[in-house]
Every structure is written in C-alpha cells, then in structure tokens.
Amino acid sequence: MHVTNDRAHNDTLICKHGSARQVRAVGMDRGLGITRAAGTKDESWERPSVDELILIVDDDDPVRVMLARLLRTQGYSVLQAANASQARTVLTEESPSLVISDIVMPGESGIELRRTIADQWPELPVILISGYSAEGPAEFAARTPNTSFVQKPFAADQLLSLVEQTLIDRGANG
C-alpha cells in the first residue's frame, strides 16, 4: 500500500492513457488546488458529513496520488493500491465504502478486479476509469450492478459528483 503526503497545491488534469499532468491554476477552490469546471456551484464542493473510506486502485502513481489528494480534500479517507493484487489484500483487511479502479493495469485488469469484487463483496460499488475506448467498459458497467464508468479525461467535479451519488445510493440500498 502506498501512503502519500499531499503538500503540493498544483492543479492536475487526468489525461487519457492514465497520465496526470500539472496545469496552471485557474479558479481554484478555497486554495486547495482543485480547478472547478465553469459554472460549478460551491454547494457541490462541500465536505461530506460522513467519513467514508475509499480504495483507489491505479498503477500510475501520479494519477493515484492525485485522486487520493482530491478525495481527501473533500473529507474522505483514502486507501491506495498500485494493482489488483494489492487491492484484494486491502479488501480483506479493510471495509471501504467504494472502490475507484483504473481498467488498464499490468497483470489483472480493473474489469477482472471488478468481477472478483462482485463475487466476494457483491454490495461494494466500483467506479471504473480509463483513457482508452469507452465503448466496452461503459457496456460492462451498464451490465454490472453497483458499477459506474468514467472516461478520462474527466473534471474533478464530475468524479466527485459520481462518488457522492454512488455513496448515497449505497446508503439507500445497503
């Protein structure tokens, strides 16, 4: 498991094919280094009232660290895994409320990890992310309960809205 210290206050854009690149700060939210899309209302950036634990699975260190930092600035607790094997270890030791996983990773893919989660932790929601073609993963997510898909590049507010809605839905159904 990779633990990071989030000290930098640069904006990051999640790009296709799993890369993260620093971008010039524009419209930063409360000095936290998060750029909001034009027209985003402040209410969507309120900290959640319940401390939720989220597991991020991505082999690309900068992307994983940036996602962890983004979620922590919103009040979430975050665990990180660099691959599906590490994620399964974390899942046996911890009880996250949500998993966010890249699809394309060395070894076991995010879709294979999702199948494992569906078998062993069927109520655990998963958000799959990828910079590759959205057609297959989007269809997989549509057919698989408790699964959503986000295509890279995506805006921080898009992911945060999906995370919040997924956790609300989990609370209503769980």
Short mmCIF file of the C-alpha atoms (twelve columns), coordinates in Angstrom:
data_MODEL
# 
_entry.id   MODEL 
# 
loop_
_atom_site.group_PDB 
_atom_site.id 
_atom_site.type_symbol 
_atom_site.label_atom_id 
_atom_site.label_alt_id 
_atom_site.label_comp_id 
_atom_site.label_asym_id 
_atom_site.label_seq_id 
_atom_site.Cartn_x 
_atom_site.Cartn_y 
_atom_site.Cartn_z 
_atom_site.pdbx_PDB_model_num 
ATOM 1   C CA . MET A 1   0.000   0.000   0.000   1 
ATOM 2   C CA . HIS A 2   1.322   3.407   -0.940  1 
ATOM 3   C CA . VAL A 3   0.877   6.268   1.538   1 
ATOM 4   C CA . THR A 4   1.470   9.808   0.386   1 
ATOM 5   C CA . ASN A 5   1.782   13.253  1.865   1 
ATOM 6   C CA . ASP A 6   -0.277  15.735  -0.126  1 
ATOM 7   C CA . ARG A 7   1.613   19.015  0.292   1 
ATOM 8   C CA . ALA A 8   1.680   20.424  -3.239  1 
ATOM 9   C CA . HIS A 9   -1.088  22.758  -4.323  1 
ATOM 10  C CA . ASN A 10  -0.881  22.392  -8.103  1 
ATOM 11  C CA . ASP A 11  -3.846  21.589  -10.323 1 
ATOM 12  C CA . THR A 12  -3.849  18.239  -12.058 1 
ATOM 13  C CA . LEU A 13  -5.688  17.160  -15.152 1 
ATOM 14  C CA . ILE A 14  -6.462  13.465  -15.511 1 
ATOM 15  C CA . CYS A 15  -5.473  12.691  -19.080 1 
ATOM 16  C CA . LYS A 16  -6.105  9.810   -21.425 1 
ATOM 17  C CA . HIS A 17  -3.960  6.709   -21.051 1 
ATOM 18  C CA . GLY A 18  -3.509  7.196   -17.315 1 
ATOM 19  C CA . SER A 19  -1.200  10.162  -17.220 1 
ATOM 20  C CA . ALA A 20  -1.573  13.145  -14.967 1 
ATOM 21  C CA . ARG A 21  -0.087  16.473  -15.848 1 
ATOM 22  C CA . GLN A 22  0.184   19.657  -13.884 1 
ATOM 23  C CA . VAL A 23  -1.830  22.546  -15.241 1 
ATOM 24  C CA . ARG A 24  -1.838  26.217  -14.435 1 
ATOM 25  C CA . ALA A 25  -4.116  27.087  -11.529 1 
ATOM 26  C CA . VAL A 26  -7.381  28.623  -12.685 1 
ATOM 27  C CA . GLY A 27  -10.428 29.112  -10.455 1 
ATOM 28  C CA . MET A 28  -9.010  27.221  -7.515  1 
ATOM 29  C CA . ASP A 29  -11.426 26.060  -4.833  1 
ATOM 30  C CA . ARG A 30  -10.650 27.515  -1.403  1 
ATOM 31  C CA . GLY A 31  -6.906  27.303  -2.028  1 
ATOM 32  C CA . LEU A 32  -6.978  23.506  -2.271  1 
ATOM 33  C CA . GLY A 33  -5.574  23.364  -5.800  1 
ATOM 34  C CA . ILE A 34  -8.704  21.930  -7.394  1 
ATOM 35  C CA . THR A 35  -9.959  23.513  -10.579 1 
ATOM 36  C CA . ARG A 36  -13.700 23.519  -10.999 1 
ATOM 37  C CA . ALA A 37  -15.376 23.408  -14.364 1 
ATOM 38  C CA . ALA A 38  -17.049 26.637  -15.450 1 
ATOM 39  C CA . GLY A 39  -20.436 27.095  -13.840 1 
ATOM 40  C CA . THR A 40  -19.849 24.694  -10.948 1 
ATOM 41  C CA . LYS A 41  -21.700 25.804  -7.848  1 
ATOM 42  C CA . ASP A 42  -19.943 25.923  -4.494  1 
ATOM 43  C CA . GLU A 43  -22.523 23.552  -2.936  1 
ATOM 44  C CA . SER A 44  -21.115 20.645  -4.939  1 
ATOM 45  C CA . TRP A 45  -17.769 21.144  -3.192  1 
ATOM 46  C CA . GLU A 46  -18.981 20.850  0.394   1 
ATOM 47  C CA . ARG A 47  -17.207 18.309  2.561   1 
ATOM 48  C CA . PRO A 48  -19.234 15.141  3.153   1 
ATOM 49  C CA . SER A 49  -20.743 14.895  6.608   1 
ATOM 50  C CA . VAL A 50  -19.832 11.192  6.978   1 
ATOM 51  C CA . ASP A 51  -16.256 9.974   6.848   1 
ATOM 52  C CA . GLU A 52  -16.254 7.353   4.069   1 
ATOM 53  C CA . LEU A 53  -13.327 5.076   3.222   1 
ATOM 54  C CA . ILE A 54  -12.455 4.840   -0.488  1 
ATOM 55  C CA . LEU A 55  -9.942  2.498   -2.106  1 
ATOM 56  C CA . ILE A 56  -8.148  3.809   -5.214  1 
ATOM 57  C CA . VAL A 57  -6.524  1.232   -7.492  1 
ATOM 58  C CA . ASP A 58  -4.241  2.560   -10.244 1 
ATOM 59  C CA . ASP A 59  -0.794  1.513   -11.436 1 
ATOM 60  C CA . ASP A 60  0.034   5.099   -12.443 1 
ATOM 61  C CA . ASP A 61  1.427   6.679   -9.261  1 
ATOM 62  C CA . PRO A 62  0.730   10.339  -10.176 1 
ATOM 63  C CA . VAL A 63  -2.885  9.601   -11.060 1 
ATOM 64  C CA . ARG A 64  -3.470  7.515   -7.934  1 
ATOM 65  C CA . VAL A 65  -1.869  10.126  -5.672  1 
ATOM 66  C CA . MET A 66  -3.816  12.971  -7.297  1 
ATOM 67  C CA . LEU A 67  -7.117  11.111  -6.907  1 
ATOM 68  C CA . ALA A 68  -6.289  10.398  -3.264  1 
ATOM 69  C CA . ARG A 69  -5.486  14.050  -2.668  1 
ATOM 70  C CA . LEU A 70  -8.679  15.192  -4.383  1 
ATOM 71  C CA . LEU A 71  -10.829 12.881  -2.280  1 
ATOM 72  C CA . ARG A 72  -9.029  13.780  0.962   1 
ATOM 73  C CA . THR A 73  -9.644  17.486  0.365   1 
ATOM 74  C CA . GLN A 74  -13.332 16.617  0.336   1 
ATOM 75  C CA . GLY A 75  -13.180 14.804  3.686   1 
ATOM 76  C CA . TYR A 76  -12.920 11.195  2.515   1 
ATOM 77  C CA . SER A 77  -10.460 8.695   3.982   1 
ATOM 78  C CA . VAL A 78  -8.441  7.024   1.241   1 
ATOM 79  C CA . LEU A 79  -6.524  3.779   0.814   1 
ATOM 80  C CA . GLN A 80  -4.334  3.194   -2.238  1 
ATOM 81  C CA . ALA A 81  -3.277  0.107   -4.178  1 
ATOM 82  C CA . ALA A 82  -0.999  0.010   -7.221  1 
ATOM 83  C CA . ASN A 83  -2.551  -3.158  -8.682  1 
ATOM 84  C CA . ALA A 84  -5.412  -5.630  -8.323  1 
ATOM 85  C CA . SER A 85  -3.408  -7.980  -6.083  1 
ATOM 86  C CA . GLN A 86  -2.734  -5.187  -3.575  1 
ATOM 87  C CA . ALA A 87  -6.395  -4.167  -3.814  1 
ATOM 88  C CA . ARG A 88  -7.582  -7.678  -2.883  1 
ATOM 89  C CA . THR A 89  -5.243  -7.615  0.138   1 
ATOM 90  C CA . VAL A 90  -6.656  -4.251  1.236   1 
ATOM 91  C CA . LEU A 91  -10.217 -5.506  0.728   1 
ATOM 92  C CA . THR A 92  -9.627  -8.478  3.032   1 
ATOM 93  C CA . GLU A 93  -8.208  -6.208  5.762   1 
ATOM 94  C CA . GLU A 94  -10.377 -3.100  5.417   1 
ATOM 95  C CA . SER A 95  -14.012 -2.320  4.574   1 
ATOM 96  C CA . PRO A 96  -14.080 0.536   2.077   1 
ATOM 97  C CA . SER A 97  -17.381 2.064   1.047   1 
ATOM 98  C CA . LEU A 98  -16.260 2.437   -2.573  1 
ATOM 99  C CA . VAL A 99  -13.506 1.304   -4.948  1 
ATOM 100 C CA . ILE A 100 -12.233 3.517   -7.775  1 
ATOM 101 C CA . SER A 101 -10.127 1.468   -10.188 1 
ATOM 102 C CA . ASP A 102 -8.289  2.061   -13.414 1 
ATOM 103 C CA . ILE A 103 -9.153  -0.558  -16.026 1 
ATOM 104 C CA . VAL A 104 -5.848  -0.988  -17.864 1 
ATOM 105 C CA . MET A 105 -3.181  -2.195  -15.439 1 
ATOM 106 C CA . PRO A 106 -0.354  -4.740  -15.712 1 
ATOM 107 C CA . GLY A 107 -1.491  -8.214  -14.690 1 
ATOM 108 C CA . GLU A 108 -5.097  -8.296  -13.612 1 
ATOM 109 C CA . SER A 109 -7.253  -5.581  -15.194 1 
ATOM 110 C CA . GLY A 110 -9.746  -3.378  -13.397 1 
ATOM 111 C CA . ILE A 111 -12.580 -5.352  -15.029 1 
ATOM 112 C CA . GLU A 112 -11.159 -8.611  -13.662 1 
ATOM 113 C CA . LEU A 113 -10.852 -6.946  -10.250 1 
ATOM 114 C CA . ARG A 114 -14.481 -5.827  -10.539 1 
ATOM 115 C CA . ARG A 115 -15.558 -9.421  -11.175 1 
ATOM 116 C CA . THR A 116 -13.663 -10.545 -8.052  1 
ATOM 117 C CA . ILE A 117 -15.296 -7.793  -6.006  1 
ATOM 118 C CA . ALA A 118 -18.739 -8.759  -7.354  1 
ATOM 119 C CA . ASP A 119 -18.152 -12.360 -6.248  1 
ATOM 120 C CA . GLN A 120 -16.673 -11.661 -2.804  1 
ATOM 121 C CA . TRP A 121 -18.158 -8.272  -1.872  1 
ATOM 122 C CA . PRO A 122 -21.317 -8.004  -4.034  1 
ATOM 123 C CA . GLU A 123 -22.652 -4.841  -2.389  1 
ATOM 124 C CA . LEU A 124 -19.388 -2.890  -2.795  1 
ATOM 125 C CA . PRO A 125 -19.720 -0.267  -5.543  1 
ATOM 126 C CA . VAL A 126 -16.919 0.284   -8.051  1 
ATOM 127 C CA . ILE A 127 -16.162 3.235   -10.315 1 
ATOM 128 C CA . LEU A 128 -14.002 2.185   -13.260 1 
ATOM 129 C CA . ILE A 129 -11.853 4.799   -15.015 1 
ATOM 130 C CA . SER A 130 -9.947  4.587   -18.292 1 
ATOM 131 C CA . GLY A 131 -8.414  6.720   -21.002 1 
ATOM 132 C CA . TYR A 132 -8.996  4.038   -23.612 1 
ATOM 133 C CA . SER A 133 -12.118 3.392   -25.671 1 
ATOM 134 C CA . ALA A 134 -15.209 3.856   -23.552 1 
ATOM 135 C CA . GLU A 135 -17.479 1.543   -25.523 1 
ATOM 136 C CA . GLY A 136 -16.552 -1.808  -23.907 1 
ATOM 137 C CA . PRO A 137 -16.079 -0.575  -20.323 1 
ATOM 138 C CA . ALA A 138 -19.254 1.510   -20.451 1 
ATOM 139 C CA . GLU A 139 -21.248 -1.519  -21.615 1 
ATOM 140 C CA . PHE A 140 -19.644 -3.676  -18.899 1 
ATOM 141 C CA . ALA A 141 -20.511 -1.075  -16.244 1 
ATOM 142 C CA . ALA A 142 -24.096 -0.839  -17.506 1 
ATOM 143 C CA . ARG A 143 -24.496 -4.641  -17.218 1 
ATOM 144 C CA . THR A 144 -22.785 -4.967  -13.826 1 
ATOM 145 C CA . PRO A 145 -24.636 -3.951  -10.653 1 
ATOM 146 C CA . ASN A 146 -23.029 -1.263  -8.486  1 
ATOM 147 C CA . THR A 147 -20.611 -0.294  -11.255 1 
ATOM 148 C CA . SER A 148 -20.050 3.048   -12.969 1 
ATOM 149 C CA . PHE A 149 -17.583 4.156   -15.625 1 
ATOM 150 C CA . VAL A 150 -15.775 7.492   -16.124 1 
ATOM 151 C CA . GLN A 151 -13.811 8.240   -19.283 1 
ATOM 152 C CA . LYS A 152 -10.504 10.120  -18.985 1 
ATOM 153 C CA . PRO A 153 -10.019 12.980  -19.203 1 
ATOM 154 C CA . PHE A 154 -12.579 13.983  -16.605 1 
ATOM 155 C CA . ALA A 155 -13.116 17.045  -14.444 1 
ATOM 156 C CA . ALA A 156 -12.703 16.811  -10.679 1 
ATOM 157 C CA . ASP A 157 -16.305 17.890  -10.098 1 
ATOM 158 C CA . GLN A 158 -17.553 15.130  -12.430 1 
ATOM 159 C CA . LEU A 159 -15.782 12.451  -10.395 1 
ATOM 160 C CA . LEU A 160 -16.737 13.982  -7.052  1 
ATOM 161 C CA . SER A 161 -20.406 14.107  -8.064  1 
ATOM 162 C CA . LEU A 162 -20.302 10.449  -9.092  1 
ATOM 163 C CA . VAL A 163 -18.552 9.462   -5.850  1 
ATOM 164 C CA . GLU A 164 -21.134 11.323  -3.772  1 
ATOM 165 C CA . GLN A 165 -24.083 9.860   -5.695  1 
ATOM 166 C CA . THR A 166 -22.628 6.343   -5.532  1 
ATOM 167 C CA . LEU A 167 -22.218 6.599   -1.759  1 
ATOM 168 C CA . ILE A 168 -25.748 7.978   -1.358  1 
ATOM 169 C CA . ASP A 169 -27.121 5.119   -3.464  1 
ATOM 170 C CA . ARG A 170 -25.122 2.587   -1.428  1 
ATOM 171 C CA . GLY A 171 -26.541 4.021   1.796   1 
ATOM 172 C CA . ALA A 172 -30.094 3.846   0.415   1 
ATOM 173 C CA . ASN A 173 -29.645 0.255   -0.793  1 
ATOM 174 C CA . GLY A 174 -27.350 -1.081  1.928   1 
# 
